[in-house]
Amino acid sequence: MRFLLWLILLVLCWPLALAALFFFPFVWLVLLPFRLIGITVNAVFALLKAILMLPARILAGPRGF
């Protein structure tokens, strides 16, 4: 899908399409730390949820599936 959108952009405005193709790796490298921070924050919240829900899971007892 992205490739088709890029081809449409290439037909409509080829300098902008080539600039986007050239700058994409740099933008990806700049945004990479924010992705890593997001993954880390998500993992910390999942750990906190697991710790806070542990007593309820223990008191609930084994499930008979």
Secondary structure, 3 states (H helix, E strand, C coil): CHHHHHHHHHHHCHHHHHHHHHHHHHHHHHHHHHHHHHHHHHHHHHHHHHHHHHHHHHHHCCCCC
